[in-house]
Amino acid sequence: MISDFINFCKISIMENRTHKKTKATVLQMQKPSQEEQDLFTFKSEYLMNNPYFDFHEINCEDYFDKVFCRPGHNNLPFEAEQCEEYKEWRRQYDEGLAEWLHGGGKKSEYKPNIDYSKIKKFRLNPIVLYFEQRRDKATDEPIVDANGNKLCIPKHRIILMDKEDPEHLGYNTDILDGADFAIMAPVTYIGGSNKVENCRWCFGIVLDLDYVGKQEIANTIFHMTVVTLGAINNHEKVQLFPVANIITNSGHGLHLYFLFEEPIDIHLDNQRKLLEKLKRGLIQLCWRPGDTSLNKAPEAIQYQGVIQGYRIPGSLTKFGEPVRSFYNENSHYFTIRELNKFVGKGFQLKEDELTALESGFPYKPDRVTLAEAKERWPEWYQERIVEGRPPKEWYTKRRLYDYWVGLIMAYNTPIAVGHRYYCLQAIAVLGRKCNIPREEVESVILSQVDRMEALTGPEDGSNHFLKSDAEAALMAYDDPKSMRISWRYIVGRSGLSAFITEQKKRLGTETLRRNRSQKEHLQRARAIRDIDHPNGSWINRAGRSKGSFIKCEDSPAAKKIADWRRNHPLSTNKSECARDLKLARNTVIKWWNGDNEQAIKQWDKYRHSSTTEEPISHKALPDDPFEGFIKEDEDGLFLVDPSKLKTEEDYKRATELLQEAIKKMKK
């Protein structure tokens, strides 16, 4: 299945750190049923003849033009061999590598730190991932496995290369026409590899809808139209989906392309995560179980990153039909802000996030510049920035791994067909994060192949789960990037988020975290406090002494603020002062007039509330209604003595807060 093979874009089997002999990829190609063929044909004909939009079919070269070229840019958006942009990138790469090796680093751990300001956005490479069938060296015959499946080798291809005349560049797509499997993301890269660290510009967002039938494709197209709702005198125009620029009939599903006016810079992690947040919102918007997808289970929704690859027109579907793409003449290129209006509030980008994507300026929510980080964390700066060393690996407890393995093996866990690969991949990721031996992780993952294949239903057609899929999932164990994958990401990709939440509610506990709410923890803590310090003896009734406050002359912040005000005599903008001095606004308010105004107000309030400057005596307070309310019963447990309390409310309150804590202390 496509989602399984796409992970080779992220975890290359050619970089197996165990140095085992690399096995060939098994490529499933099965003869389609008549129903599959008829549905595939119907979807293509519906796209060309639907009553709402003018779609026409495009070939492979037209597809590359629409995705990567933009009006007003005459040059093709690809890197000519040894162009000036590539030479500049190569120079920086080689200089950084030489410095890294001179400092004692390993070449395999080198992370280049490239200045992209001189590299044009329309001179980089889209990379196609395809599979080439292995052949016998002696006979040149194709090699297949025992089941007749093709054994293939993954390869990368730059689709436009230098010709004899550098002024005449052309597409090189011969290898893609009729390819059993060929995918590409709407992203350009430096060099000839589609590694995450090489990605540079994103030209659009692509959504993959699975299990699309006749009614589902009609619903998808209709939701892109503007319809009128409401009563006669209260019309409301609604457009649920943005209008797709390109729709690809990929086999069992559809790929919806929303292309940008200008490509978005995604070479930094923060920028890429912002775009993936927006894509996740669009997936939730457009993948509607039972409406735009035959599968009615919410956990069947698949979330992919922005560098995910998708099948190219002219290559073959998993059941052997040529993939077909259709361009929408009624569409236009999108801005980030236009797409952002369609997604729900939980996924909408904020103004500063939108500005960061539009301008290409790195989005840094913590507001710590690299120069400031150099001053604050010099050791970190030397290791990570200057020397380019990879981050340290921090392992977690084994119980997280055991919990996930138990969850996947449980018979009642609703694992969706489209998430089988990610559920097993999560075992490999957690195995590395929890420092589990690789042999143990491999044994667990391979033991689940039959169980995952058993989930294949009649509606899934040729979407079987093979041993090679499990082996591909295991490769995540050998990828150091697995150490940076979060628990939230694992749960989201597995499609089990709702199930796990429901399990926690049913059990009345959080399986992996604390089993009590914050309110309950505070109740227990306060109960123990009152036992250790009865009659409120823990309270400092005299209040904080005036001399304990920091004086103006002892505060570095107060001095900075005083100097700033002398240099800006007419300004009353405390926020501007805080930004200039990199201080909290509350700190600026505190020292704005040179004195600790908050401390003075607090002291005056206390002083005027008392008739004397002396500390308030316990005798001046009313009798404590809870004094002497604890007694010991026959079993040696401390309980509340209701005879010492005045009201029934006091009894209930005391019992709820203290009984369990006292019981625990006694034990």
N, C-alpha and C positions, 0 to 999 in steps of 0.2 A: 504494500500500500504506500501511497505517495508520502504520507507523513513519516513513515518509517525511513524511507530512503533519504528524505530531505535532511535528516540529522547527520548525514555524512558531510553536509556543509559546515556543521558545527564541530563535529568530532570525527576527524579524518582517520580512517582505519589505517592509513599509511604512517600514522604517528603513534603507533602502539608502543607505549613505553616499556612493555614487558619484553619487547624484541622477539616475540613469537613469530612464526612464519604466518604471513598474512593470508587469510583464506579469501577465496573469490566470493563475490556477492551473488546470491541466488536471485534471479529475476523471474517473477511469476508471470507467465503469459498463458492465459487459458482461453479456449474458444468460448465466445459469448453465447448466451442463450438467445433465442429469438426475441424474448421480451426485452432483454437488455439492448439489443440492436434497434428494436422498434422505438424504445424510449429515447435512445441517443439521437436517432433521426428526427423524432418529433421535436425535441428541444432545439435542434439546429433550425428546423423549419419555422418553429414558433418565433425564434429570435428575428428571423428575416421577415416574417409576415405578421408580427404582432400589431395591434391597432393603436399603439401609443407612441413608439419611437422608430426612427429610421435606422435600422442596423444593416450593415453590409459586411460580407465576409472578407477577411484580410489574410494574406499569406504571411509567411515567416518574415520576409523583408519589410512588409508594411507594418507588421507588428513591432519590429525594432524601431522603425521610424516614429510610430505613434507614442511608444513608451519613452524613448530617450531624446528625441529631437523636439525643439520648441520653435515657434515662429520667431523670426528675428535673429536666429543663430544659424549662420550658413555652414559652419564646419560640423562634421559628423562628431558625435559625442564619444569618440573612442580614441585610445592612445595609439598613435602611429608608432611603430617599432623605433626605439631610441629617440623619441621626440624630446624636446628641451625640457618639458615638464617631468618626464620620466628620468632624464639624466640628473635633474636637480634632486629628485627624490632619492635616486640611487646614491648620489654623493653624500647626502645627509645620513643615509642608512649605513654606508660603508664607514664613514668617519665615526659614527656612534659605536659601531661594532668593534672597530679597532681600539677605541678608548675603553670599551667594556672588557675586551680580551686582555688589554694591557693591565687593567685593574684586577685581573685574576678571575673574571667571571667565565661561565661556560656559554658557548655559543647557543646551545639549546635553550638557555634561559634568557637570552637577550630580547629586550623589548624596545623597539626603536621609538625615539621621541622626535617626530618630524614636524617641521614648520611648514604648514600647508598654504601659507599666505601667497606664495608665488606659483601655486599649481592651479590651473584653470579647472573649473567644474565640468567643462565639456570636452576634456581630453583624457578621460579615464576609462576604465574597461568594465563593461558588463561581462560577467563570467557565466558560462553555461556548464552545468554539471551533467554529464551523460555517462552511459555505461557501454563499454565495448566488450563484445563477447570474446571470451578466451578461445584460442584455437590451438590445436595440436601442432607443435613445432615441426614434426616430421611430415604430417599429412595435410596440415592447414585446414583440418576439419573442425567445425564448432564443437566445443566440449559441453556436455550436459550432465546433470546429476542422475541418480537412479530413477527419479520421478519424471525425467524429461525436461526439467527446468534448466534454463540457460545459466551458465556460470560466467559472470561478467566482472570487469575491472572498472572502478570509477575513474573518470578522467575529467579534467577541466579544459575549457576551450574559450579563447578570446575570439569573438565572432567577427572581428574586423582586424586585419593585419596589413602590414605594408606590402604593396605590390612592387613591381619593378620600377614604376614611376611613383615617387612619393606624393605627387600632386593628385593621383587618381587612386583613391582608396575604395574598396568595395567590400560587400558582405561575403563572408566565407561560411555559408550555411549548408554546404553539401552533406556534411556528416550528420546534420540534424534532421533532414527530410527522411521520414520513415524510421527514425531511431526508436528503439523499443522504449527507451526512457531518457528524456531530456528535459531539464528544468532550469529556470532562471528567475532570480528576484529582480525587481525594478530598482536595482542598486548598482553603482559603479565602484570599482575597487582599484587600488594601486597594484600594479603588477599582474600576475597571471593566476593568483589563488584567491578563492572567495572566503578566506579566513575572516573571522570577526574583526581582528585587529587591522585588517587591510581595507575594510569598508570605508567609503568616503561620502558619497552623495546618494540620497534616496529620492527617486523620481515619482513615487506614488505609493499608495497603500492598496494591497490586494487582499480580498476576503475569500476564503474557501468555504463554500456551502456544500455540505454532504447530503446524500440521500434526497436528491431533488427529482420529483416526479412531474407529471403533466400539470396538475393543479398548482404545485409549488412554484414552478417557473412562472406561471401566470400571475400568482400572488406577488412574487418578487418584482416583476416588471410593473405591476399595478401600483405597488407601494412607492415607486419612484415618481408617479404622476401627482399632480396637484388636484385634490378633490375638495369639494365644498360640503361642509357639515353644518348642522344646526337648523333652527326653525327658519321660516320664511323671512322674518325681519331681523334675523341674527345669524347671518352666514359667517362661517369661519373656514378659510382655506388652509388645508393641511397637506404637507408633503412629508411622508414618513421616512423615506430613504433618499439620500443624494442620488443623482442620476449618474449611473456608471458610464465611464468612457469606453471601456472594452469589457465584454463578457465572453469568457472562454468556456466552451462545452468540453469538459475534461474527461467525461466518462459517466460516472455515477453522480457527479456534482457540477457546480458552476464556480468559476472564478470571477469575482467582480473587481474591476480596476477603477480606482479613483486617483487620477494623475494630477500632480502639482504643476502650477504655473512655473515655478522655479524650484529646482531640486533643493532638498533640505540637507544640511550638513549633519552627518550622524557618526563622525569618526570618534567622538567622545561618548563615553558610556552614558552620561547624564542626558545628552541630546537624544541618544537612541532610546532611552527609557521613556522620555517624554512622548516620543512618537509612538512607542509601543503602548503607552497608556491610552492615547487617542485611538489606536487600532483596536484595542480591546473593547473600547466603548462602541466602535462601529460594528464589531463582531456581535456584541450583545444586542445591538439594534437590529441587524439584518438577519442573524441566524435565529429564527423564531420557530421553536419546536412545534410541529404540527401545522405550521403555516407556510414557511419557506423551506421546511425540511420534513421529510416523511417521518423521521425519528422524533417521537414526542417526548423523549426523556431529556430534561435540561442538562444532565451530566454528559450528554453526547456532544455538546458544543466543544469545538476544538479552538484553542487560542494559540496563535503563532506569532513569532517576532517579525520585525519589518524586513529582515534579511532572509526570510523563508523563500524558497524557490518554488515555482509553479510550472506546470507543463507548457511547452511551447507549441504553437500551431504547426502542424506538419509531422510532429513526432507522434508516437502511438499511445493510446490509452492502455490501461492494464488488460483490456480484452482485445487489443489488436486493431481498433479503429483509429484512423487519423484524428488527432485533436483539432478542433475547429474554433477559431476566434472571430468575433464580430465587433466592428467599431460602430459606435453610436454617433451619427452625424448631428444629433440634437444636443450633444453634450458639450461641455467646456472644461478647460483646465481649472482646478480648484486652488484656492488659497487655504492655508491652515485654519484661518478663522471661519471660513465657510463650512468646512467639515466639522469644526468644533461645535457649531450650533446644533448639529443633529444628535450628538451623543448625550447621554444622561449626565446629571450633575456629578455623580461619583467619578466620572471619567473626563469631564470637561477640563481643559487646560486653563490655568489662571493667566492674568494679563502678563505677568513677568515671564511665565513659561512660553506664552505665544511670542513675546518679543524676542526671547532667546532663540527660538527656532527660526523666526523670520530674519533676524540679523546675523545669525551664525555665531553670535557671541556666546561663549560657554555658559550654560546654566549652572549656577552654584548656589543651591538653597542655603548653605551654611554661611555664605558670604565671605569665606576665607580665601583671599587671593593667594597665588603661589608665592609671591614675595613675602606675605605675612606668614605663610606656613614655614618658609625658610627660617624666619626669625623665631617662631614659636617651637618648631620641632626640627632642629638642625640635623639630628641623627637620622630621622625619617627622611628628610630632604636629601641627604647625602646618599642613602641607600636606594630610595625609590626613584628619585628624579635624576640625580647626577649619575649614579652607577646603573640605574635601571633594573635593580634586583626585583624579583617577583615578591609578592606579599607572603608573609609567613602563614603557615597552615596551623589552624587551631582545631583540634578534634573535640567532639562532644561525646556524651555518654552513650553507651550501647543501647540503652532502653528505647531510644528514638528509632533505631534500626529495627529492633525486635518488634516494636509496635507496628511499624509499617509492613513488615513481612507478615505478621499475623493478620493484619487488615487485608492484604492482598490474597492470602491463602484462605480466608474465611469464605464459606460457601455462599453467604448471603450478601457479600459486598457487590454492589451493582456496577461492575466494570463495563464500560461501554466499549464496543468494538473499535471505535476510533481512538480509544485511549489505552489500549492494551500495551502498546510499546512504551508509553510514558510511565505507566505503572511499574513496569519492570526496570525501566531506566532509573526511576527514583530509588529502587533497591540498590542499584550500583552507586548512585550518588551518595546515598546515606551510608552505604558500606564504606566508602572512602572517608566521609566526614566523621564516622564513628570508629575508624581505624580497624575495620573488620578484615581478616585475611582474604585475599582475592579468591582463593580456592573455595572458601565457604560461600562467598557472594555468588561465584559462578555456579556452584552446585544448586543454590536456591533458585537462581534465574532460569537455568536450563530445566529444572524440575517443573516449571510452570508452563512449558510450551504446549503440552497436551490440553491443559486446562484452558489456556487462552484460545487455542484452536477450536475447542468445544463451544466457545461463545459465538462462533460464526453462524449466523442464521441464514435462512433461505433468501432473505432480502439483501444480504451482503454480497451475493454473487461470488466473484472470484477473490474476494478480500480475505484470504486465508492468513493464518499466522504460522510462520515457519521457524525452524530452529535458527536460521540465519537472522531472523528478526530479533530473537533473544540475544544472539551473539553481538549484534549491532548495539543493542541496549547496554550490554555489558561493557562496551568500550568507554562509557562514561566514567567507569572506575579509574581508567588510565589517564583521564583528562584532568590536569591540575585545576582547570576552571570550575570543576565540580565543587571545589571547596567554597566557592563564592555563591553557590545556588542557595536561595533562601527556602525556608519551610513553606512560606506562602506561595512561592513559585511552584514548588513540587505539588502542593495540594491543588493549585489551579490547573496545572497541565494534566493532572490525573483524572480530572472530572469528578472527584469524590468530595468536593468541598461541602455540598449540601448534605451528603450522607454522613460525613464526619460530624457536622454540626448537629444533625438529628440524633446521632448516637450519644453525643455529650448531653443533650437535653433529656434523652430517655434515661440515661444513667444518673442524671442529676449531678454530674461532675465533669470536670475538664480532664480528659485522659492524660494529656501530656504536660499540663501546667498545674498550678495550685488548684486544690479542690474546694476552696472556699472563696466567697466573694470578698471584695475589699471591705464592705460593710461588716461582714462577719469577723474578719481579722481585727478590725478596729474595736469591735465590741469585746472580743476576747482580751485584747491588749489593755483596754480601759478597765476591764474587770480585774485583771491581775494587778494593775496599778493601784486600784482602790483597796485591794487586799493588803498589799505591801505597805501602803501609806493610808491608813484609815483616817476618817474625819477630815479628809482634804489636806493632810499635812504636806502633800507634795506641792501645794500651791505656794508660790512666793507672794504673799499678800502685801508685802511692802513695795512690790513692783521693782522695776529696774532702777538702779541708782543713777542719778544724773551724771556722775563722774565716769560711768562705764561707757558713755557714748563717745565715739571717735570725734575728736576735735578737728576743726577745719585745717589747722596747721599740720595735723598728722595725716591728712588724707591726700594721696597723690592725685586722685580724681578731682578733688576740690581745687587743687592748684592748677590743673589743666583747664578746668572750666573757668576759673578766674582769669587766666591768661587769654582764653578765647574771647571772653566778654570784653576785655580791654582792647583786643584787636577788632572787635565788632561792636562798637559802642551803641549803634542804633538798632541792633538786631534783638528781637524778643522771641526768635524761633528756636525753641528748645530742641525740636527734632533735628534741625540743621546742625546744631551744636553736637548732638549725639552722633550723627553720621560722620562729621568731620573728625571727632575725637575717638570714634569707634567705641563709644560707651553706651550703656543702656539708658533709655530715656528717663527711667525712674531715678537713675543716679544723677543725671543732669538736673532734674527737678529738685532732688534732695539738696544739692550744693549750689543752686542757681544764685542765691543771694549771699553766698560766702559762708553761711552757717548751716548746720544740720537742722533744717526747719522741721522735718518730721519728728525728730527727737525732742525738739523744744515743745512742739504741740502736745506730744505724748506726755511729757513731764508736767506741763502746765495742767493738762486735763486731770492727771492723777493728783497733783498738789491741791487743786481747787476742789476736788471731790472729797477731801479729807479735812477734818477740823483741826488736825494737828500734823506737824511735820514728822512725828514719831511713827514708826511702823504700826499698822493696825493690829490690835491684839485679838487673839482667838476669842476672848471673852466678849468682845464687842459684836461678834457674829451670833446669829440665832443658833439654837441647838441643832445639831446635825440629825435629821430624822432617821438616818441609817446607822446611827451609833449602836453597836451591840446587837446587830440584826442577824449574826451568823451563829449557828449552833451545830454541834456534832451529833449525828444520829447513831443508831445502834450499829450500823455497818461501818462506822468510822468515816463517813462522808460529811462534808460541810454543806449545810443547807440554810436557806433563809428562814429566820424565825418571824413568822407573820405577826406575832404579838408585839414586836418592836416597831412595826410600821403603822402609819396612820391611815392609809387608804389602800383600797384594792389595787389601784393603778401603781402605787409604789411597790406592792408585792409582786405584781406581774413583771414590772421593769427589773426589779432586783433579781428575780428568779431567772429571767431570760439572759441577763448579762453575766451572771456569776456562777450558776450551777455547774455548767460544763467545765469552765476554767478551774474552779476549785477542785472538781473531781480529778482533773488532769494533774494538778499540782500535788494532790495528796498521793497519787500513784507514784 
